[in-house]
Amino acid sequence: MKMQECMLLLSLGLVIWIFGTIYYAYTGHRVLETTPAQYWVSFAISPILSAALCILVLRWRHIAPSNWAVAMLLLAIPGMIGEAVVLSNLGTFMPRIQEASGGRYGAFLFATYAVVLGIAEFATLRSTR
């Protein structure tokens, strides 16, 4: 991939992370501090929706599946760094979420990044066989 494409993916990753963080800052308490059934449904849906969004970005940019792992990492890195800051200062960045819900939020993030990066790695390995 060209440097320009890499910078665009990093920038898009930053924008996606900002919007996702704002969304959870305002609505996270409804997702994280709810009934166990609602939490687990959201826990299952969030990584799927995030993966679909990222796959749409890769297809929009016509990224070859052999480059999906690298491209997906470029999309994910800004969010992974940003979430480390958010999680270590949860009360500041997400005042509507109780501090005790930080673990649940972290689990959401971990599952989402694992699914997104796992799909990209699978696509890359499959294309290079």
C-alpha positions as CSV (number, residue, x, y, z in Angstrom):
1,M,0.0,0.0,0.0
2,K,1.1,3.5,-0.7
3,M,1.9,5.9,2.1
4,Q,-1.1,8.1,1.2
5,E,-3.4,5.1,1.6
6,C,-1.9,4.3,4.9
7,M,-2.3,7.8,6.2
8,L,-5.9,7.8,5.0
9,L,-6.7,4.6,6.8
10,L,-5.1,5.9,10.0
11,S,-7.2,9.1,9.7
12,L,-10.4,7.2,9.0
13,G,-9.6,5.0,12.0
14,L,-9.2,8.1,14.2
15,V,-12.5,9.5,12.9
16,I,-14.3,6.2,13.5
17,W,-12.9,6.0,17.0
18,I,-13.9,9.6,17.8
19,F,-17.5,9.0,16.7
20,G,-17.6,5.6,18.5
21,T,-16.3,7.1,21.7
22,I,-18.8,10.0,21.6
23,Y,-21.6,7.5,21.0
24,Y,-20.6,5.4,24.0
25,A,-20.0,8.5,26.2
26,Y,-23.6,9.4,25.7
27,T,-25.3,6.0,25.4
28,G,-22.8,3.6,27.0
29,H,-24.6,3.5,30.3
30,R,-27.7,2.1,28.5
31,V,-25.6,-0.7,27.0
32,L,-23.2,-1.5,29.8
33,E,-25.5,-0.9,32.9
34,T,-28.5,-2.9,31.9
35,T,-29.9,-6.4,32.2
36,P,-27.5,-9.3,31.5
37,A,-29.5,-10.3,28.4
38,Q,-29.4,-6.9,26.8
39,Y,-25.7,-6.6,27.6
40,W,-24.8,-9.9,26.0
41,V,-26.9,-9.1,22.9
42,S,-25.0,-5.8,22.6
43,F,-21.8,-7.6,23.3
44,A,-22.4,-9.9,20.3
45,I,-23.7,-7.2,17.9
46,S,-21.1,-4.5,18.5
47,P,-18.1,-6.5,17.0
48,I,-20.2,-7.6,14.0
49,L,-21.3,-4.0,13.2
50,S,-17.7,-2.7,13.7
51,A,-16.3,-5.4,11.4
52,A,-18.9,-4.6,8.8
53,L,-18.0,-0.9,8.9
54,C,-14.3,-1.7,8.6
55,I,-14.9,-4.1,5.7
56,L,-16.9,-1.5,3.9
57,V,-14.0,0.9,4.3
58,L,-11.6,-1.6,2.9
59,R,-13.8,-2.4,-0.1
60,W,-14.5,1.3,-0.7
61,R,-10.8,1.8,-0.9
62,H,-10.3,-1.3,-3.1
63,I,-7.8,-2.8,-0.7
64,A,-6.7,-6.2,-1.9
65,P,-7.5,-9.0,0.6
66,S,-3.8,-9.8,0.8
67,N,-3.4,-6.3,2.5
68,W,-6.4,-6.5,4.8
69,A,-4.4,-7.4,7.9
70,V,-2.2,-4.4,7.5
71,A,-5.1,-2.1,6.5
72,M,-7.3,-3.2,9.4
73,L,-4.4,-2.6,11.8
74,L,-4.1,0.9,10.4
75,L,-7.8,1.5,11.0
76,A,-7.6,0.0,14.6
77,I,-4.4,1.6,15.9
78,P,-5.8,5.1,16.6
79,G,-8.7,3.6,18.5
80,M,-6.6,1.2,20.5
81,I,-4.3,4.0,21.6
82,G,-7.3,6.3,22.3
83,E,-9.1,3.7,24.3
84,A,-6.1,3.2,26.5
85,V,-6.4,6.9,27.4
86,V,-10.2,6.7,27.8
87,L,-10.1,3.6,30.0
88,S,-7.5,5.0,32.3
89,N,-9.6,8.2,32.7
90,L,-13.1,6.8,32.3
91,G,-14.7,9.2,34.7
92,T,-13.3,12.2,32.8
93,F,-14.1,11.0,29.2
94,M,-17.3,9.1,29.9
95,P,-18.9,10.6,33.0
96,R,-22.3,8.8,32.4
97,I,-20.7,5.4,32.8
98,Q,-20.0,4.2,36.3
99,E,-16.4,3.5,37.0
100,A,-17.4,-0.1,37.8
101,S,-18.5,-0.5,34.2
102,G,-15.0,0.2,32.9
103,G,-14.3,-3.6,32.8
104,R,-17.4,-4.2,30.7
105,Y,-16.5,-1.4,28.4
106,G,-13.0,-2.8,28.1
107,A,-14.4,-6.3,27.3
108,F,-16.5,-4.7,24.5
109,L,-13.4,-3.1,23.1
110,F,-11.3,-6.3,23.4
111,A,-14.0,-8.4,21.6
112,T,-14.5,-5.8,18.9
113,Y,-10.8,-5.4,18.1
114,A,-10.3,-9.2,18.2
115,V,-13.1,-9.9,15.8
116,V,-12.2,-7.1,13.4
117,L,-8.5,-8.0,13.3
118,G,-9.2,-11.7,13.2
119,I,-11.4,-11.4,10.1
120,A,-8.7,-9.3,8.4
121,E,-6.0,-11.8,9.3
122,F,-8.2,-14.7,8.0
123,A,-8.9,-12.8,4.7
124,T,-5.2,-12.1,4.3
125,L,-4.1,-15.6,4.9
126,R,-6.8,-17.0,2.7
127,S,-5.7,-14.8,-0.2
128,T,-2.0,-15.7,0.0
129,R,-2.5,-19.4,-0.2
